[in-house]
Amino acid sequence: MSSPDIATILENSRELDRLRKEQEDVLIEINKLHKKLQATPEVVEKPGDSSLSRLRSLYIQAKDLSEREVTISNLLLSQLDTFLPSGPPGQQRRKMDGNDQKRKRMKSDSDISRLSPSMRSLIEACVSLKDEQVAARVTSDAEKDEWFVVKVINFDEKTKEFEVLDEEPGDDEEGGGQRKYKLPTSCIIPFPKRNDISSTQEFPAGRHVLAVYPGTTALYKATVISTPRKVCTGIR
């Protein structure tokens, strides 16, 4: 292995370390915003608050850094493979084919294992939504902000996108069939677990929410007027 080749590998290794450090810094900022929104969720309704747009930009930055990290990792692998001893052409080809299949199987697991615990938990939470119903914004047009109740078919850990299905048949002009969408995590809102009452959130009067049109999968924006009254069951 020549000195220039070693220098290139070392340079890429330093770049990989830099990307991981930068990713850690971004995730720290994401966690800070998560805590802020959990503690004071009403802050997003204040005029001029940019918490949600800031959180979205941080997620985009984390996604870009993760993709660049995978690119550099693959580049390092190819550079190192160049210097591995090679056998007869047929034997080496079979060995490479086997290694390629093994890498494909292990790729998603290795990508996740390199992430921080918080990002790893986020990805695992997204994967766990398979076959669950969620709220999804299916349009990016601000003037036509459409939300539907959809079923999660798959979550792509590489692209960080959900594949979802609107199980209600569309209009005749839309083909009349069930519609599929590929959406980023920012367009998905999970529902509380039906068997976990503790995950159900109470919304105060005046809070903006999404509500379901009766008999459809369509959602519309609504405002909470009053909260359910708590029933006292004590024995006098």
The 8 nearest C-alpha neighbors of each residue, nearest first, counted from 0:
[[1, 4, 2, 5, 82, 3, 81, 79],
 [2, 0, 4, 3, 5, 6, 82, 7],
 [1, 3, 5, 4, 6, 0, 7, 8],
 [4, 2, 6, 5, 1, 7, 0, 8],
 [5, 3, 7, 1, 6, 2, 8, 0],
 [6, 4, 2, 8, 7, 3, 9, 1],
 [5, 7, 3, 9, 4, 8, 10, 2],
 [8, 6, 10, 4, 5, 9, 11, 3],
 [9, 7, 11, 5, 10, 6, 12, 4],
 [8, 10, 12, 6, 11, 7, 5, 13],
 [11, 9, 7, 13, 12, 8, 6, 14],
 [12, 10, 14, 8, 13, 9, 15, 7],
 [11, 13, 9, 15, 14, 10, 8, 16],
 [12, 14, 16, 10, 15, 11, 17, 9],
 [13, 15, 11, 17, 12, 16, 18, 10],
 [16, 14, 12, 18, 13, 17, 68, 11],
 [17, 15, 13, 19, 14, 18, 20, 12],
 [18, 16, 14, 20, 15, 19, 21, 13],
 [19, 17, 21, 15, 20, 16, 22, 14],
 [18, 20, 22, 16, 21, 17, 23, 15],
 [19, 21, 23, 17, 22, 18, 16, 24],
 [22, 20, 18, 24, 23, 19, 17, 25],
 [21, 23, 19, 25, 20, 24, 18, 61],
 [22, 24, 20, 26, 21, 25, 19, 27],
 [25, 23, 21, 27, 22, 26, 20, 28],
 [26, 24, 22, 28, 27, 23, 29, 21],
 [25, 27, 29, 23, 28, 24, 30, 22],
 [26, 28, 24, 30, 25, 29, 23, 31],
 [27, 29, 31, 25, 26, 30, 32, 24],
 [30, 28, 26, 32, 27, 31, 33, 25],
 [29, 31, 33, 27, 32, 28, 26, 34],
 [32, 30, 28, 34, 29, 33, 35, 27],
 [31, 33, 35, 29, 30, 34, 36, 28],
 [34, 32, 30, 36, 31, 35, 37, 29],
 [35, 33, 37, 31, 32, 36, 38, 30],
 [34, 36, 32, 38, 33, 37, 39, 31],
 [37, 35, 40, 39, 33, 38, 34, 32],
 [38, 36, 34, 35, 40, 39, 33, 32],
 [37, 39, 35, 36, 34, 40, 33, 41],
 [38, 40, 36, 41, 37, 42, 35, 34],
 [41, 39, 36, 42, 37, 38, 43, 35],
 [40, 42, 39, 43, 44, 45, 36, 206],
 [41, 43, 40, 44, 45, 39, 48, 36],
 [44, 42, 41, 45, 48, 40, 50, 51],
 [45, 43, 42, 41, 46, 48, 40, 206],
 [44, 46, 42, 43, 48, 47, 41, 49],
 [47, 45, 48, 44, 43, 49, 42, 41],
 [46, 48, 49, 45, 44, 43, 50, 42],
 [49, 47, 46, 45, 43, 50, 42, 44],
 [48, 50, 52, 51, 53, 47, 43, 54],
 [51, 49, 53, 52, 48, 54, 43, 32],
 [50, 52, 54, 53, 49, 55, 43, 48],
 [53, 51, 55, 49, 54, 50, 56, 57],
 [52, 54, 50, 56, 51, 55, 49, 57],
 [55, 53, 51, 57, 52, 56, 50, 58],
 [54, 56, 52, 58, 57, 53, 51, 59],
 [57, 55, 59, 53, 58, 54, 60, 52],
 [56, 58, 60, 54, 59, 55, 61, 53],
 [59, 57, 61, 55, 60, 56, 62, 54],
 [60, 58, 56, 62, 57, 61, 63, 55],
 [59, 61, 57, 63, 58, 62, 56, 64],
 [62, 60, 58, 64, 59, 63, 22, 57],
 [61, 63, 59, 65, 60, 64, 58, 66],
 [64, 62, 60, 66, 65, 61, 67, 59],
 [65, 63, 67, 61, 66, 62, 68, 60],
 [64, 66, 68, 62, 63, 67, 61, 69],
 [65, 67, 69, 63, 68, 64, 62, 70],
 [68, 66, 70, 64, 69, 65, 63, 71],
 [67, 69, 65, 71, 66, 70, 64, 72],
 [68, 70, 72, 66, 67, 71, 73, 65],
 [71, 69, 67, 73, 68, 72, 74, 66],
 [72, 70, 74, 68, 73, 69, 75, 67],
 [73, 71, 69, 75, 74, 70, 68, 76],
 [74, 72, 76, 70, 75, 71, 69, 77],
 [75, 73, 71, 77, 72, 76, 78, 70],
 [74, 76, 78, 72, 73, 77, 79, 71],
 [77, 75, 73, 79, 74, 78, 80, 72],
 [76, 78, 80, 74, 75, 79, 73, 81],
 [79, 77, 75, 81, 76, 80, 74, 8],
 [78, 80, 76, 81, 77, 82, 75, 83],
 [81, 79, 77, 83, 82, 78, 76, 75],
 [82, 80, 79, 78, 83, 77, 84, 76],
 [81, 83, 80, 79, 84, 0, 78, 85],
 [82, 84, 80, 81, 85, 79, 78, 86],
 [85, 83, 82, 86, 81, 80, 91, 87],
 [84, 86, 91, 83, 87, 88, 82, 90],
 [85, 87, 91, 90, 88, 84, 89, 92],
 [86, 88, 90, 89, 91, 85, 92, 93],
 [89, 87, 91, 90, 92, 86, 85, 93],
 [90, 88, 92, 91, 87, 93, 86, 94],
 [89, 91, 93, 87, 92, 88, 94, 86],
 [92, 90, 94, 88, 86, 93, 89, 87],
 [91, 93, 95, 89, 94, 90, 88, 96],
 [94, 92, 96, 90, 95, 91, 97, 89],
 [93, 95, 91, 97, 92, 96, 90, 98],
 [94, 96, 98, 92, 97, 93, 99, 91],
 [97, 95, 93, 99, 98, 94, 92, 100],
 [98, 96, 94, 100, 95, 99, 93, 101],
 [97, 99, 95, 101, 100, 96, 102, 94],
 [100, 98, 102, 96, 101, 97, 95, 103],
 [101, 99, 103, 97, 98, 102, 96, 104],
 [100, 102, 98, 104, 99, 103, 105, 97],
 [103, 101, 105, 99, 104, 100, 106, 98],
 [102, 104, 100, 106, 101, 105, 99, 107],
 [105, 103, 101, 102, 106, 100, 107, 108],
 [104, 106, 102, 108, 103, 107, 109, 101],
 [105, 107, 103, 109, 108, 102, 104, 110],
 [106, 108, 110, 109, 105, 111, 156, 104],
 [109, 107, 111, 105, 110, 106, 112, 104],
 [110, 108, 112, 106, 111, 107, 105, 113],
 [111, 109, 107, 108, 113, 112, 106, 114],
 [110, 112, 108, 114, 113, 109, 119, 107],
 [111, 113, 109, 114, 110, 108, 119, 115],
 [114, 112, 111, 110, 109, 115, 19, 119],
 [115, 113, 111, 112, 119, 118, 116, 110],
 [114, 116, 118, 117, 119, 113, 23, 112],
 [117, 115, 119, 118, 120, 114, 121, 112],
 [118, 116, 120, 119, 115, 121, 26, 30],
 [119, 117, 121, 120, 115, 116, 114, 122],
 [118, 120, 116, 122, 121, 117, 114, 111],
 [121, 119, 123, 117, 118, 122, 116, 124],
 [120, 122, 118, 124, 119, 123, 117, 125],
 [121, 123, 125, 119, 124, 120, 126, 118],
 [124, 122, 126, 120, 125, 121, 127, 119],
 [123, 125, 121, 127, 122, 126, 120, 128],
 [126, 124, 122, 123, 127, 128, 121, 154],
 [125, 127, 123, 128, 124, 154, 129, 122],
 [128, 126, 124, 125, 129, 123, 131, 130],
 [129, 127, 131, 126, 125, 130, 151, 124],
 [128, 130, 151, 131, 127, 152, 153, 126],
 [131, 129, 151, 152, 150, 128, 132, 153],
 [132, 130, 128, 129, 150, 151, 133, 149],
 [131, 133, 150, 149, 151, 148, 130, 190],
 [134, 132, 189, 149, 190, 148, 188, 135],
 [133, 135, 148, 188, 147, 187, 149, 189],
 [136, 134, 187, 146, 147, 186, 137, 133],
 [137, 135, 146, 186, 145, 138, 147, 187],
 [136, 138, 145, 135, 146, 139, 180, 147],
 [139, 137, 140, 145, 136, 144, 143, 146],
 [138, 140, 141, 144, 137, 136, 143, 145],
 [141, 139, 143, 142, 138, 144, 145, 137],
 [142, 140, 144, 143, 139, 138, 145, 136],
 [141, 143, 140, 144, 139, 145, 138, 146],
 [144, 142, 140, 141, 145, 138, 139, 146],
 [143, 145, 141, 138, 142, 140, 146, 139],
 [146, 144, 136, 138, 137, 143, 147, 218],
 [145, 147, 136, 218, 135, 137, 217, 134],
 [148, 146, 217, 218, 216, 135, 134, 149],
 [147, 149, 134, 216, 133, 135, 217, 132],
 [150, 148, 165, 164, 132, 133, 147, 163],
 [149, 151, 132, 164, 163, 131, 130, 152],
 [150, 152, 163, 129, 130, 131, 153, 162],
 [153, 151, 163, 162, 129, 130, 150, 164],
 [152, 154, 162, 129, 151, 161, 155, 163],
 [155, 153, 161, 126, 160, 156, 162, 125],
 [156, 154, 160, 159, 157, 158, 161, 153],
 [155, 157, 159, 158, 154, 107, 122, 160],
 [158, 156, 155, 159, 107, 66, 160, 110],
 [157, 159, 160, 155, 156, 62, 66, 183],
 [160, 158, 156, 155, 157, 183, 154, 184],
 [161, 159, 183, 155, 182, 158, 154, 181],
 [162, 160, 154, 182, 181, 153, 163, 183],
 [161, 163, 181, 153, 152, 180, 151, 154],
 [162, 164, 151, 152, 180, 150, 179, 161],
 [165, 163, 179, 150, 149, 166, 178, 151],
 [164, 166, 149, 178, 167, 177, 179, 150],
 [167, 165, 177, 164, 168, 149, 178, 150],
 [166, 168, 165, 177, 169, 216, 215, 176],
 [169, 167, 177, 176, 175, 166, 170, 178],
 [170, 168, 175, 176, 173, 177, 167, 171],
 [169, 171, 175, 173, 172, 174, 168, 176],
 [170, 172, 175, 174, 173, 169, 176, 168],
 [171, 173, 170, 174, 175, 169, 176, 168],
 [174, 172, 170, 171, 175, 169, 176, 178],
 [173, 175, 171, 176, 172, 170, 169, 177],
 [174, 176, 169, 171, 170, 168, 173, 177],
 [177, 175, 168, 169, 174, 178, 173, 167],
 [176, 178, 168, 166, 165, 167, 169, 179],
 [177, 179, 165, 164, 176, 180, 169, 166],
 [180, 178, 164, 163, 165, 177, 162, 181],
 [179, 181, 163, 162, 182, 164, 178, 137],
 [182, 180, 162, 161, 160, 163, 179, 183],
 [181, 183, 161, 160, 180, 186, 162, 184],
 [184, 182, 160, 185, 186, 161, 159, 181],
 [183, 185, 186, 187, 160, 182, 161, 159],
 [184, 186, 183, 187, 55, 182, 188, 58],
 [187, 185, 136, 184, 135, 183, 182, 188],
 [186, 188, 135, 184, 185, 134, 189, 136],
 [187, 189, 134, 133, 135, 190, 186, 185],
 [190, 188, 133, 134, 187, 191, 132, 128],
 [189, 191, 133, 192, 188, 132, 134, 193],
 [192, 190, 198, 199, 193, 189, 195, 200],
 [191, 193, 195, 194, 190, 198, 196, 199],
 [192, 194, 195, 191, 196, 190, 199, 198],
 [193, 195, 192, 196, 191, 197, 198, 199],
 [196, 194, 192, 197, 193, 198, 191, 199],
 [195, 197, 198, 199, 194, 193, 192, 191],
 [196, 198, 195, 199, 200, 191, 192, 194],
 [199, 197, 196, 191, 195, 200, 192, 193],
 [198, 200, 196, 191, 197, 201, 195, 192],
 [199, 201, 198, 202, 197, 191, 196, 203],
 [202, 200, 203, 199, 226, 227, 204, 198],
 [201, 203, 206, 200, 204, 226, 223, 208],
 [204, 202, 206, 205, 226, 201, 223, 225],
 [203, 205, 223, 224, 225, 206, 226, 202],
 [204, 206, 223, 222, 224, 203, 207, 225],
 [207, 205, 223, 222, 204, 203, 202, 208],
 [206, 208, 222, 221, 205, 223, 220, 209],
 [207, 209, 221, 220, 222, 206, 210, 223],
 [210, 208, 220, 219, 221, 218, 211, 207],
 [209, 211, 218, 219, 221, 220, 208, 212],
 [212, 210, 218, 217, 213, 219, 216, 209],
 [211, 213, 215, 217, 218, 214, 210, 216],
 [214, 212, 215, 211, 216, 217, 210, 218],
 [213, 215, 212, 216, 211, 217, 167, 218],
 [216, 214, 217, 213, 212, 211, 167, 218],
 [215, 217, 148, 147, 167, 218, 211, 212],
 [218, 216, 147, 215, 212, 211, 146, 148],
 [219, 217, 211, 146, 147, 210, 212, 209],
 [218, 220, 210, 209, 221, 211, 217, 146],
 [221, 219, 209, 208, 210, 207, 218, 222],
 [220, 222, 208, 207, 209, 210, 219, 223],
 [221, 223, 207, 206, 205, 208, 224, 220],
 [222, 224, 204, 205, 206, 225, 207, 221],
 [225, 223, 204, 205, 222, 226, 203, 206],
 [226, 224, 204, 223, 227, 203, 205, 202],
 [225, 227, 228, 203, 204, 202, 224, 223],
 [228, 226, 229, 225, 201, 230, 202, 203],
 [229, 227, 230, 226, 225, 231, 201, 203],
 [228, 230, 227, 231, 226, 232, 201, 233],
 [231, 229, 228, 232, 227, 233, 226, 234],
 [230, 232, 233, 229, 234, 228, 235, 227],
 [233, 231, 230, 234, 235, 229, 228, 227],
 [232, 234, 231, 235, 230, 229, 228, 227],
 [235, 233, 232, 231, 230, 229, 228, 227],
 [234, 233, 232, 231, 230, 229, 228, 227]]
